[in-house]
């Protein structure tokens, strides 16, 4: 619903309010959440670097930090 529609409905209900005031207090539309493919593409070098980082211990088993 746009601010003009909401402004019209408020006028029908008896509320005298300017259309600019309605537009000022409306919640702005947020961007859609990122897709998993975009996340992996943007962070692939960091993910690969994390997967390759291991620390050998004295007993010859690897432990993840």
mmCIF file as gemmi writes it, N, C-alpha and C atoms, coordinates in Angstrom:
data_model
loop_
_atom_site.group_PDB
_atom_site.id
_atom_site.type_symbol
_atom_site.label_atom_id
_atom_site.label_alt_id
_atom_site.label_comp_id
_atom_site.label_asym_id
_atom_site.label_entity_id
_atom_site.label_seq_id
_atom_site.pdbx_PDB_ins_code
_atom_site.Cartn_x
_atom_site.Cartn_y
_atom_site.Cartn_z
_atom_site.occupancy
_atom_site.B_iso_or_equiv
_atom_site.pdbx_formal_charge
_atom_site.auth_seq_id
_atom_site.auth_asym_id
_atom_site.pdbx_PDB_model_num
ATOM 1 N N . UNK Axp A 1 ? 0.841 -1.177 0 1 0 ? 1 A 1
ATOM 2 C CA . UNK Axp A 1 ? 0 0 0 1 0 ? 1 A 1
ATOM 3 C C . UNK Axp A 1 ? 0.886 1.24 0 1 0 ? 1 A 1
ATOM 4 N N . UNK Axp A 2 ? 0.531 2.183 -0.824 1 0 ? 2 A 1
ATOM 5 C CA . UNK Axp A 2 ? 1.275 3.42 -0.877 1 0 ? 2 A 1
ATOM 6 C C . UNK Axp A 2 ? 0.76 4.436 0.116 1 0 ? 2 A 1
ATOM 7 N N . UNK Axp A 3 ? 1.532 5.514 0.244 1 0 ? 3 A 1
ATOM 8 C CA . UNK Axp A 3 ? 1.129 6.533 1.219 1 0 ? 3 A 1
ATOM 9 C C . UNK Axp A 3 ? -0.169 7.23 0.795 1 0 ? 3 A 1
ATOM 10 N N . UNK Axp A 4 ? -0.429 7.323 -0.5 1 0 ? 4 A 1
ATOM 11 C CA . UNK Axp A 4 ? -1.676 7.951 -0.95 1 0 ? 4 A 1
ATOM 12 C C . UNK Axp A 4 ? -2.891 7.128 -0.526 1 0 ? 4 A 1
ATOM 13 N N . UNK Axp A 5 ? -2.768 5.804 -0.627 1 0 ? 5 A 1
ATOM 14 C CA . UNK Axp A 5 ? -3.871 4.921 -0.234 1 0 ? 5 A 1
ATOM 15 C C . UNK Axp A 5 ? -4.128 5.014 1.263 1 0 ? 5 A 1
ATOM 16 N N . UNK Axp A 6 ? -3.064 4.958 2.033 1 0 ? 6 A 1
ATOM 17 C CA . UNK Axp A 6 ? -3.205 5.037 3.491 1 0 ? 6 A 1
ATOM 18 C C . UNK Axp A 6 ? -3.752 6.408 3.903 1 0 ? 6 A 1
ATOM 19 N N . UNK Axp A 7 ? -3.279 7.458 3.227 1 0 ? 7 A 1
ATOM 20 C CA . UNK Axp A 7 ? -3.775 8.804 3.509 1 0 ? 7 A 1
ATOM 21 C C . UNK Axp A 7 ? -5.28 8.875 3.256 1 0 ? 7 A 1
ATOM 22 N N . UNK Axp A 8 ? -5.731 8.302 2.142 1 0 ? 8 A 1
ATOM 23 C CA . UNK Axp A 8 ? -7.159 8.288 1.828 1 0 ? 8 A 1
ATOM 24 C C . UNK Axp A 8 ? -7.975 7.529 2.862 1 0 ? 8 A 1
ATOM 25 N N . UNK Axp A 9 ? -7.456 6.392 3.307 1 0 ? 9 A 1
ATOM 26 C CA . UNK Axp A 9 ? -8.168 5.601 4.322 1 0 ? 9 A 1
ATOM 27 C C . UNK Axp A 9 ? -8.253 6.356 5.643 1 0 ? 9 A 1
ATOM 28 N N . UNK Axp A 10 ? -7.174 7.047 6.015 1 0 ? 10 A 1
ATOM 29 C CA . UNK Axp A 10 ? -7.198 7.832 7.254 1 0 ? 10 A 1
ATOM 30 C C . UNK Axp A 10 ? -8.21 8.972 7.163 1 0 ? 10 A 1
ATOM 31 N N . UNK Axp A 11 ? -8.316 9.602 5.993 1 0 ? 11 A 1
ATOM 32 C CA . UNK Axp A 11 ? -9.312 10.662 5.81 1 0 ? 11 A 1
ATOM 33 C C . UNK Axp A 11 ? -10.73 10.11 5.952 1 0 ? 11 A 1
ATOM 34 N N . UNK Axp A 12 ? -10.966 8.894 5.402 1 0 ? 12 A 1
ATOM 35 C CA . UNK Axp A 12 ? -12.29 8.265 5.53 1 0 ? 12 A 1
ATOM 36 C C . UNK Axp A 12 ? -12.635 7.989 6.989 1 0 ? 12 A 1
ATOM 37 N N . UNK Axp A 13 ? -11.609 7.701 7.796 1 0 ? 13 A 1
ATOM 38 C CA . UNK Axp A 13 ? -11.839 7.419 9.212 1 0 ? 13 A 1
ATOM 39 C C . UNK Axp A 13 ? -11.937 8.685 10.052 1 0 ? 13 A 1
ATOM 40 N N . UNK Axp A 14 ? -11.705 9.846 9.428 1 0 ? 14 A 1
ATOM 41 C CA . UNK Axp A 14 ? -11.865 11.11 10.131 1 0 ? 14 A 1
ATOM 42 C C . UNK Axp A 14 ? -10.579 11.704 10.676 1 0 ? 14 A 1
ATOM 43 N N . UNK Axp A 15 ? -9.445 11.166 10.28 1 0 ? 15 A 1
ATOM 44 C CA . UNK Axp A 15 ? -8.156 11.707 10.733 1 0 ? 15 A 1
ATOM 45 C C . UNK Axp A 15 ? -7.635 12.695 9.697 1 0 ? 15 A 1
ATOM 46 N N . UNK Axp A 16 ? -7.453 13.936 10.104 1 0 ? 16 A 1
ATOM 47 C CA . UNK Axp A 16 ? -6.918 14.971 9.213 1 0 ? 16 A 1
ATOM 48 C C . UNK Axp A 16 ? -5.395 14.941 9.323 1 0 ? 16 A 1
ATOM 49 N N . UNK Axp A 17 ? -4.754 14.358 8.338 1 0 ? 17 A 1
ATOM 50 C CA . UNK Axp A 17 ? -3.295 14.24 8.336 1 0 ? 17 A 1
ATOM 51 C C . UNK Axp A 17 ? -2.804 14.455 6.908 1 0 ? 17 A 1
ATOM 52 N N . UNK Axp A 18 ? -1.667 15.1 6.784 1 0 ? 18 A 1
ATOM 53 C CA . UNK Axp A 18 ? -1.115 15.366 5.461 1 0 ? 18 A 1
ATOM 54 C C . UNK Axp A 18 ? -0.511 14.096 4.876 1 0 ? 18 A 1
ATOM 55 N N . UNK Axp A 19 ? -0.541 13.99 3.556 1 0 ? 19 A 1
ATOM 56 C CA . UNK Axp A 19 ? 0.025 12.83 2.88 1 0 ? 19 A 1
ATOM 57 C C . UNK Axp A 19 ? 1.537 12.753 3.111 1 0 ? 19 A 1
ATOM 58 N N . UNK Axp A 20 ? 2.193 13.903 3.229 1 0 ? 20 A 1
ATOM 59 C CA . UNK Axp A 20 ? 3.64 13.908 3.483 1 0 ? 20 A 1
ATOM 60 C C . UNK Axp A 20 ? 3.955 13.34 4.863 1 0 ? 20 A 1
ATOM 61 N N . UNK Axp A 21 ? 3.055 13.555 5.831 1 0 ? 21 A 1
ATOM 62 C CA . UNK Axp A 21 ? 3.259 12.985 7.169 1 0 ? 21 A 1
ATOM 63 C C . UNK Axp A 21 ? 3.132 11.467 7.14 1 0 ? 21 A 1
ATOM 64 N N . UNK Axp A 22 ? 2.188 10.974 6.366 1 0 ? 22 A 1
ATOM 65 C CA . UNK Axp A 22 ? 2.02 9.521 6.229 1 0 ? 22 A 1
ATOM 66 C C . UNK Axp A 22 ? 3.274 8.929 5.594 1 0 ? 22 A 1
ATOM 67 N N . UNK Axp A 23 ? 3.785 9.568 4.556 1 0 ? 23 A 1
ATOM 68 C CA . UNK Axp A 23 ? 4.983 9.073 3.875 1 0 ? 23 A 1
ATOM 69 C C . UNK Axp A 23 ? 6.196 9.106 4.802 1 0 ? 23 A 1
ATOM 70 N N . UNK Axp A 24 ? 6.27 10.097 5.655 1 0 ? 24 A 1
ATOM 71 C CA . UNK Axp A 24 ? 7.401 10.242 6.571 1 0 ? 24 A 1
ATOM 72 C C . UNK Axp A 24 ? 7.473 9.094 7.567 1 0 ? 24 A 1
ATOM 73 N N . UNK Axp A 25 ? 6.331 8.613 8.055 1 0 ? 25 A 1
ATOM 74 C CA . UNK Axp A 25 ? 6.312 7.602 9.106 1 0 ? 25 A 1
ATOM 75 C C . UNK Axp A 25 ? 6.079 6.181 8.601 1 0 ? 25 A 1
ATOM 76 N N . UNK Axp A 26 ? 5.985 5.992 7.302 1 0 ? 26 A 1
ATOM 77 C CA . UNK Axp A 26 ? 5.841 4.638 6.773 1 0 ? 26 A 1
ATOM 78 C C . UNK Axp A 26 ? 7.167 3.903 6.887 1 0 ? 26 A 1
ATOM 79 N N . UNK Axp A 27 ? 7.09 2.602 7.113 1 0 ? 27 A 1
ATOM 80 C CA . UNK Axp A 27 ? 8.289 1.772 7.201 1 0 ? 27 A 1
ATOM 81 C C . UNK Axp A 27 ? 8.86 1.61 5.804 1 0 ? 27 A 1
ATOM 82 N N . UNK Axp A 28 ? 10.15 1.854 5.685 1 0 ? 28 A 1
ATOM 83 C CA . UNK Axp A 28 ? 10.809 1.719 4.385 1 0 ? 28 A 1
ATOM 84 C C . UNK Axp A 28 ? 10.965 0.242 4.049 1 0 ? 28 A 1
ATOM 85 N N . UNK Axp A 29 ? 10.854 -0.091 2.785 1 0 ? 29 A 1
ATOM 86 C CA . UNK Axp A 29 ? 10.99 -1.474 2.332 1 0 ? 29 A 1
ATOM 87 C C . UNK Axp A 29 ? 12.452 -1.888 2.394 1 0 ? 29 A 1
ATOM 88 N N . UNK Axp A 30 ? 12.714 -3.009 3.03 1 0 ? 30 A 1
ATOM 89 C CA . UNK Axp A 30 ? 14.074 -3.514 3.155 1 0 ? 30 A 1
ATOM 90 C C . UNK Axp A 30 ? 14.458 -4.322 1.929 1 0 ? 30 A 1
ATOM 91 N N . UNK Axp A 31 ? 15.749 -4.437 1.705 1 0 ? 31 A 1
ATOM 92 C CA . UNK Axp A 31 ? 16.248 -5.263 0.609 1 0 ? 31 A 1
ATOM 93 C C . UNK Axp A 31 ? 16.006 -6.735 0.946 1 0 ? 31 A 1
ATOM 94 N N . UNK Axp A 32 ? 15.772 -7.563 -0.058 1 0 ? 32 A 1
ATOM 95 C CA . UNK Axp A 32 ? 15.562 -8.984 0.219 1 0 ? 32 A 1
ATOM 96 C C . UNK Axp A 32 ? 16.844 -9.616 0.764 1 0 ? 32 A 1
ATOM 97 N N . UNK Axp A 33 ? 16.729 -10.661 1.548 1 0 ? 33 A 1
ATOM 98 C CA . UNK Axp A 33 ? 17.924 -11.299 2.1 1 0 ? 33 A 1
ATOM 99 C C . UNK Axp A 33 ? 18.785 -11.915 1.001 1 0 ? 33 A 1
ATOM 100 N N . UNK Axp A 34 ? 20.07 -11.984 1.256 1 0 ? 34 A 1
ATOM 101 C CA . UNK Axp A 34 ? 21 -12.535 0.275 1 0 ? 34 A 1
ATOM 102 C C . UNK Axp A 34 ? 20.785 -14.038 0.126 1 0 ? 34 A 1
ATOM 103 N N . UNK Axp A 35 ? 21.032 -14.531 -1.078 1 0 ? 35 A 1
ATOM 104 C CA . UNK Axp A 35 ? 20.922 -15.964 -1.319 1 0 ? 35 A 1
ATOM 105 C C . UNK Axp A 35 ? 22.213 -16.652 -0.897 1 0 ? 35 A 1
ATOM 106 N N . UNK Axp A 36 ? 22.15 -17.933 -0.636 1 0 ? 36 A 1
ATOM 107 C CA . UNK Axp A 36 ? 23.315 -18.702 -0.208 1 0 ? 36 A 1
ATOM 108 C C . UNK Axp A 36 ? 24.387 -18.702 -1.288 1 0 ? 36 A 1
ATOM 109 N N . UNK Axp A 37 ? 24.008 -18.747 -2.558 1 0 ? 37 A 1
ATOM 110 C CA . UNK Axp A 37 ? 24.988 -18.732 -3.646 1 0 ? 37 A 1
ATOM 111 C C . UNK Axp A 37 ? 25.782 -17.428 -3.639 1 0 ? 37 A 1
ATOM 112 N N . UNK Axp A 38 ? 25.094 -16.305 -3.382 1 0 ? 38 A 1
ATOM 113 C CA . UNK Axp A 38 ? 25.782 -15.014 -3.314 1 0 ? 38 A 1
ATOM 114 C C . UNK Axp A 38 ? 26.753 -14.983 -2.137 1 0 ? 38 A 1
ATOM 115 N N . UNK Axp A 39 ? 26.331 -15.536 -0.996 1 0 ? 39 A 1
ATOM 116 C CA . UNK Axp A 39 ? 27.188 -15.571 0.182 1 0 ? 39 A 1
ATOM 117 C C . UNK Axp A 39 ? 28.457 -16.369 -0.101 1 0 ? 39 A 1
ATOM 118 N N . UNK Axp A 40 ? 28.306 -17.537 -0.703 1 0 ? 40 A 1
ATOM 119 C CA . UNK Axp A 40 ? 29.471 -18.368 -0.996 1 0 ? 40 A 1
ATOM 120 C C . UNK Axp A 40 ? 30.386 -17.71 -2.019 1 0 ? 40 A 1
ATOM 121 N N . UNK Axp A 41 ? 29.819 -17.075 -3.017 1 0 ? 41 A 1
ATOM 122 C CA . UNK Axp A 41 ? 30.636 -16.405 -4.037 1 0 ? 41 A 1
ATOM 123 C C . UNK Axp A 41 ? 31.419 -15.239 -3.423 1 0 ? 41 A 1
ATOM 124 N N . UNK Axp A 42 ? 30.802 -14.485 -2.55 1 0 ? 42 A 1
ATOM 125 C CA . UNK Axp A 42 ? 31.455 -13.325 -1.954 1 0 ? 42 A 1
ATOM 126 C C . UNK Axp A 42 ? 32.526 -13.708 -0.94 1 0 ? 42 A 1
ATOM 127 N N . UNK Axp A 43 ? 32.374 -14.856 -0.275 1 0 ? 43 A 1
ATOM 128 C CA . UNK Axp A 43 ? 33.281 -15.22 0.808 1 0 ? 43 A 1
ATOM 129 C C . UNK Axp A 43 ? 34.088 -16.484 0.522 1 0 ? 43 A 1
ATOM 130 N N . UNK Axp A 44 ? 34.142 -16.938 -0.719 1 0 ? 44 A 1
ATOM 131 C CA . UNK Axp A 44 ? 34.841 -18.178 -1.056 1 0 ? 44 A 1
ATOM 132 C C . UNK Axp A 44 ? 36.31 -18.174 -0.626 1 0 ? 44 A 1
ATOM 133 N N . UNK Axp A 45 ? 37.091 -17.11 -0.864 1 0 ? 45 A 1
ATOM 134 C CA . UNK Axp A 45 ? 38.505 -17.149 -0.443 1 0 ? 45 A 1
ATOM 135 C C . UNK Axp A 45 ? 38.658 -17.288 1.07 1 0 ? 45 A 1
ATOM 136 N N . UNK Axp A 46 ? 37.803 -16.64 1.837 1 0 ? 46 A 1
ATOM 137 C CA . UNK Axp A 46 ? 37.883 -16.725 3.294 1 0 ? 46 A 1
ATOM 138 C C . UNK Axp A 46 ? 37.506 -18.12 3.791 1 0 ? 46 A 1
ATOM 139 N N . UNK Axp A 47 ? 36.491 -18.716 3.16 1 0 ? 47 A 1
ATOM 140 C CA . UNK Axp A 47 ? 36.067 -20.057 3.565 1 0 ? 47 A 1
ATOM 141 C C . UNK Axp A 47 ? 37.161 -21.064 3.252 1 0 ? 47 A 1
ATOM 142 N N . UNK Axp A 48 ? 37.79 -20.951 2.079 1 0 ? 48 A 1
ATOM 143 C CA . UNK Axp A 48 ? 38.868 -21.869 1.698 1 0 ? 48 A 1
ATOM 144 C C . UNK Axp A 48 ? 40.05 -21.725 2.644 1 0 ? 48 A 1
ATOM 145 N N . UNK Axp A 49 ? 40.382 -20.508 3.034 1 0 ? 49 A 1
ATOM 146 C CA . UNK Axp A 49 ? 41.509 -20.285 3.942 1 0 ? 49 A 1
ATOM 147 C C . UNK Axp A 49 ? 41.211 -20.883 5.312 1 0 ? 49 A 1
ATOM 148 N N . UNK Axp A 50 ? 39.97 -20.816 5.773 1 0 ? 50 A 1
ATOM 149 C CA . UNK Axp A 50 ? 39.617 -21.388 7.06 1 0 ? 50 A 1
ATOM 150 C C . UNK Axp A 50 ? 39.716 -22.905 7.033 1 0 ? 50 A 1
ATOM 151 N N . UNK Axp A 51 ? 39.298 -23.512 5.924 1 0 ? 51 A 1
ATOM 152 C CA . UNK Axp A 51 ? 39.309 -24.97 5.822 1 0 ? 51 A 1
ATOM 153 C C . UNK Axp A 51 ? 40.723 -25.528 5.781 1 0 ? 51 A 1
ATOM 154 N N . UNK Axp A 52 ? 41.681 -24.777 5.309 1 0 ? 52 A 1
ATOM 155 C CA . UNK Axp A 52 ? 43.044 -25.265 5.172 1 0 ? 52 A 1
ATOM 156 C C . UNK Axp A 52 ? 43.912 -24.971 6.39 1 0 ? 52 A 1
ATOM 157 N N . UNK Axp A 53 ? 43.4 -24.283 7.384 1 0 ? 53 A 1
ATOM 158 C CA . UNK Axp A 53 ? 44.186 -23.908 8.551 1 0 ? 53 A 1
ATOM 159 C C . UNK Axp A 53 ? 44.032 -24.968 9.644 1 0 ? 53 A 1
ATOM 160 N N . UNK Axp A 54 ? 45.086 -25.77 9.843 1 0 ? 54 A 1
ATOM 161 C CA . UNK Axp A 54 ? 45.104 -26.781 10.906 1 0 ? 54 A 1
ATOM 162 C C . UNK Axp A 54 ? 46.397 -26.632 11.692 1 0 ? 54 A 1
ATOM 163 N N . UNK Axp A 55 ? 46.386 -27.076 12.922 1 0 ? 55 A 1
ATOM 164 C CA . UNK Axp A 55 ? 47.567 -26.985 13.779 1 0 ? 55 A 1
ATOM 165 C C . UNK Axp A 55 ? 47.947 -28.392 14.224 1 0 ? 55 A 1
ATOM 166 N N . UNK Axp A 56 ? 49.105 -28.905 13.761 1 0 ? 56 A 1
ATOM 167 C CA . UNK Axp A 56 ? 49.528 -30.237 14.223 1 0 ? 56 A 1
ATOM 168 C C . UNK Axp A 56 ? 49.972 -30.172 15.696 1 0 ? 56 A 1
ATOM 169 N N . UNK Axp A 57 ? 49.617 -31.186 16.446 1 0 ? 57 A 1
ATOM 170 C CA . UNK Axp A 57 ? 50.001 -31.231 17.86 1 0 ? 57 A 1
ATOM 171 C C . UNK Axp A 57 ? 51.113 -32.267 18.045 1 0 ? 57 A 1
ATOM 172 N N . UNK Axp A 58 ? 51.574 -32.429 19.255 1 0 ? 58 A 1
ATOM 173 C CA . UNK Axp A 58 ? 52.696 -33.328 19.541 1 0 ? 58 A 1
ATOM 174 C C . UNK Axp A 58 ? 52.361 -34.787 19.233 1 0 ? 58 A 1
ATOM 175 N N . UNK Axp A 59 ? 51.121 -35.189 19.433 1 0 ? 59 A 1
ATOM 176 C CA . UNK Axp A 59 ? 50.746 -36.585 19.229 1 0 ? 59 A 1
ATOM 177 C C . UNK Axp A 59 ? 50.351 -36.859 17.774 1 0 ? 59 A 1
ATOM 178 N N . UNK Axp A 60 ? 50.707 -35.987 16.859 1 0 ? 60 A 1
ATOM 179 C CA . UNK Axp A 60 ? 50.496 -36.145 15.421 1 0 ? 60 A 1
ATOM 180 C C . UNK Axp A 60 ? 49.03 -36.193 14.999 1 0 ? 60 A 1
ATOM 181 N N . UNK Axp A 61 ? 48.173 -35.666 15.789 1 0 ? 61 A 1
ATOM 182 C CA . UNK Axp A 61 ? 46.794 -35.513 15.353 1 0 ? 61 A 1
ATOM 183 C C . UNK Axp A 61 ? 46.54 -34.027 15.15 1 0 ? 61 A 1
ATOM 184 N N . UNK Axp A 62 ? 45.681 -33.714 14.258 1 0 ? 62 A 1
ATOM 185 C CA . UNK Axp A 62 ? 45.415 -32.294 13.965 1 0 ? 62 A 1
ATOM 186 C C . UNK Axp A 62 ? 44.284 -31.801 14.849 1 0 ? 62 A 1
ATOM 187 N N . UNK Axp A 63 ? 44.454 -30.604 15.331 1 0 ? 63 A 1
ATOM 188 C CA . UNK Axp A 63 ? 43.379 -29.997 16.108 1 0 ? 63 A 1
ATOM 189 C C . UNK Axp A 63 ? 43.014 -28.67 15.488 1 0 ? 63 A 1
ATOM 190 N N . UNK Axp A 64 ? 41.758 -28.396 15.466 1 0 ? 64 A 1
ATOM 191 C CA . UNK Axp A 64 ? 41.255 -27.147 14.882 1 0 ? 64 A 1
ATOM 192 C C . UNK Axp A 64 ? 41.283 -26.085 15.97 1 0 ? 64 A 1
ATOM 193 N N . UNK Axp A 65 ? 41.779 -24.878 15.659 1 0 ? 65 A 1
ATOM 194 C CA . UNK Axp A 65 ? 41.805 -23.804 16.677 1 0 ? 65 A 1
ATOM 195 C C . UNK Axp A 65 ? 40.437 -23.268 16.966 1 0 ? 65 A 1
